[in-house]
């Protein structure tokens, strides 16, 4: 499984591999404190904290920048922790500009990623912050099954409690 395919797109969104040169345009979106208020790391809107997130994204080898139908940067997401022997991969580290909340951007992005992943794996796992009610509801709307709780160590950040959601190939 290639963690950074270049063909994930729909009429609404396009995902392309994150590049070092994307920092400023992505930080413009991420600098909104309200994006992170329910997130396990609510300080990610701060420049130095976001730099760490961005560095981890680049090093992950699976991060994407998400563009809307007008080719404007609206967020980021990634594949990570691919385990071929277990036939699973994780999707996460996702955020969107507030203007994109409540619409089809998150759903469309996740469905594109799930469709691609299920060509290679049987299970896709999402970690969702225990206080991130918006993302928990989004997972439930997509049809994910909550299967437990797990302490997750984010790249260069403290360990935080997350709920574990799973999608299985039908």
Secondary structure, DSSP 8 states (H G I E B T S, - for coil): --TT-S-EE-SS-EEEE--GGGHHHHHHHHT-GGGGTTSS-TTTTSHHHHHHHHHHHHHHT-EEEEE-TTS-EEEEEEEEEEEGGGTEEEEEEEEE-GGGTTSSHHHHHHHHHHHHHTTT-SEEEEEEETT-HHHHHHHHHHT-EEEEEEEEE-TTS-EEEEEEEEEE--
